[in-house]
Amino acid sequence: MDLYARIASIPGWLSKIDHQILGTILRMQEEASAPGAIVEIGTHHGKSLLSMLAASGEAANAYVIDLFGRQEENLDDSGRGDLERLKSNLAEFGIREDRVVIDARSSFEVTPGDIVAGVGRARLFHIDGGHHFEAVANDLQLAIGVLEPNGVLAVDDVFRAEWPEVSMAVFGSSTLAESGLRIFAIGFNKTYWCRSEEAEACQSALLADEFLGSSVRRTCQIDESPVLVFKRDPLPEWRLSWLLGCVIELRYPRVFGACRRSIRRMRSIFRRNDG
Ligand SMILES: C[S@@+](CC[C@H](N)C(=O)[O-])C[C@H]1O[C@@H](n2cnc3c(N)ncnc32)[C@H](O)[C@@H]1O
């Protein structure tokens, strides 16, 4: 079974596009022997964690933070972490226990020193914990405190209308800009930052991936730097066939991607023949 199909069977939230972006970045870092661990706030049952670990070498470690049994502190009910399910999913995917440091606390209690003492600094930091303003603002500071200079930051639900608190925490302060990070890609549900010097390499790696290369919707400019956008939201004005395409893309991303690539290839052959 293909990896995403296995990952998709775990309860939680991870689109094929974000699975592929996270995996591509981690494989690129692996090839460059980039130092650092994977750090995640909000691990739930381990869906995104397993996607990231599967794309990393055997030597890669992770530090994961989730309230787990302390759900009364989960103020916005953004998923309910479950430690036993996480452990059984890690075992099912053959991940050695010593590769993952599990910190079953609120991210408000965790310091950069705790993470560095557990796994060192982060080459990929994924924020997907509490979705209210204070939690996201806190988690951004934590991420900046431990990110390797060439590390990548991924934040969930930045452009999702249901969670304006996340957008406000991300863009309502200069925390990220002051730390020298810039957006290089907007995935399905996650937004990705790195330092300017790393952006071109990250974007080239994403475009070189067959699935992602054919999934880019547009390239926009933010602060005069290009940003790859991988998502578009359906509108009521859309033709029925486009809306149907949207549903197929969501439920069967591999099939949709393969069809789109074939159509593009056929179009380019017809264009060449016409010319
Ligand atoms: C949206 S879920 C994470 C989804 C997960 N990344 C996946 O791949 O399915 C959010 C998680 O954050 C946890 N959480 C909420 N507030 C938190 C906090 N202040 N500190 C740590 N974890 C928190 C919840 O227990 C929940 O498991």
The ligand as a MOL file (V3000), in Angstrom:
LIG
                    3D

  0  0  0     0  0            999 V3000
M  V30 BEGIN CTAB
M  V30 COUNTS 27 29 0 0 0
M  V30 BEGIN ATOM
M  V30 1 C -5.4390 19.4770 15.3250 0
M  V30 2 S -4.8010 18.3360 16.4900 0 CHG=1
M  V30 3 C -3.2620 17.8720 15.7570 0
M  V30 4 C -3.4160 17.0540 14.5220 0
M  V30 5 C -2.1960 16.2280 14.1830 0
M  V30 6 N -1.0370 17.0230 13.8720 0
M  V30 7 C -2.4760 15.2460 13.0500 0
M  V30 8 O -1.5980 15.0140 12.2350 0
M  V30 9 O -3.6030 14.7130 12.9740 0 CHG=-1
M  V30 10 C -4.3150 19.4130 17.7940 0
M  V30 11 C -3.6540 18.7240 18.9820 0
M  V30 12 O -3.0930 19.7560 19.8120 0
M  V30 13 C -3.2250 19.3800 21.1590 0
M  V30 14 N -3.1790 20.6330 21.9410 0
M  V30 15 C -4.1350 21.5760 22.0550 0
M  V30 16 N -3.6930 22.5950 22.8360 0
M  V30 17 C -2.4260 22.2770 23.2040 0
M  V30 18 C -1.4450 22.9100 24.0200 0
M  V30 19 N -1.6480 24.1000 24.6130 0
M  V30 20 N -0.2560 22.2840 24.2020 0
M  V30 21 C -0.0050 21.0790 23.6190 0
M  V30 22 N -0.9060 20.4420 22.8460 0
M  V30 23 C -2.0900 21.0310 22.6340 0
M  V30 24 C -4.5400 18.5890 21.2290 0
M  V30 25 O -4.5240 17.6670 22.3010 0
M  V30 26 C -4.5810 17.9050 19.8580 0
M  V30 27 O -4.1060 16.5900 19.9380 0
M  V30 END ATOM
M  V30 BEGIN BOND
M  V30 1 1 1 2
M  V30 2 1 2 3
M  V30 3 1 2 10
M  V30 4 1 3 4
M  V30 5 1 4 5
M  V30 6 1 5 6
M  V30 7 1 5 7
M  V30 8 2 7 8
M  V30 9 1 7 9
M  V30 10 1 10 11
M  V30 11 1 11 12
M  V30 12 1 11 26
M  V30 13 1 12 13
M  V30 14 1 13 14
M  V30 15 1 13 24
M  V30 16 1 14 15
M  V30 17 1 14 23
M  V30 18 2 15 16
M  V30 19 1 16 17
M  V30 20 1 17 18
M  V30 21 2 17 23
M  V30 22 1 18 19
M  V30 23 2 18 20
M  V30 24 1 20 21
M  V30 25 2 21 22
M  V30 26 1 22 23
M  V30 27 1 24 25
M  V30 28 1 24 26
M  V30 29 1 26 27
M  V30 END BOND
M  V30 END CTAB
M  END
